[in-house]
Amino acid sequence: MIFVAGCMLISGDEMTEEQRKEMISREFLRILANSHGFKIVEPPLDHGVDMIVCPVTERVLPNGHTRYLDSQYKLDFQIKSTTNAGVVDGDDDIRFDLESKNYNDLVARRDDDLPLHLVLVVLDGAPPACVEINNEKLALLGRAFWYLPDFGSTPSANVATVRVSIPKANILGANFVRGCYVNLGIPV
């Protein structure tokens, strides 16, 4: 650690690999949402929700000006990050060992109008190897998937983890956030 003018600078070695993967995963979802005009809110306390995505609506004022307003339809996301070594890669799905408490949070919210979604970011390698920069692009090497438990799923009695099976068709693309709203029948 280095102190400069009353500030403490921390070298990259001060942050654990898990913390670095988590922060990269959050930025991944932030980029997807922001690039399509959605706002991201990070709750100050983590009670099973890591990020909230909020559409921005507009209304025209009597004077003809446009006023932008946060939508009432906010989606909550739980974000997990791992490397390829942390998943079992099947033909049609990937399997990931999710902490039971997190799985049960997903199940508890499954029947809500706006269910809690899991986003799993699978990095090709541990940071910084999963980031590529050149004169033309900044790339995150890996892939990401979304998951919702099936309707009627019941909480797990497991103490540690639950292995979830995520269809490879649930890969996150550029239109993922908008697609979540469309799938829920909410116009954005």
Sequence and secondary structure as in RCSB ss.txt:
>XXXX:A:sequence
MIFVAGCMLISGDEMTEEQRKEMISREFLRILANSHGFKIVEPPLDHGVDMIVCPVTERVLPNGHTRYLDSQYKL
DFQIKSTTNAGVVDGDDDIRFDLESKNYNDLVARRDDDLPLHLVLVVLDGAPPACVEINNEKLALLGRAFWYLPD
FGSTPSANVATVRVSIPKANILGANFVRGCYVNLGIPV
>XXXX:A:secstr
 EEETTEEE  GGGS HHHHHHHHHHHHHHHHHHTTT EEE  SS SS  EEEE EEEEE TTS EEEEE S  E
EEEEEEEEGGGEEE SSEEEEEEEHHHHHHHHHTTTSSS  EEEEEEESSSTTTTEEE SS EEE EEEEEE   
TT      SSEEEEEEEGGGB  TTHHHHHHHHTT   
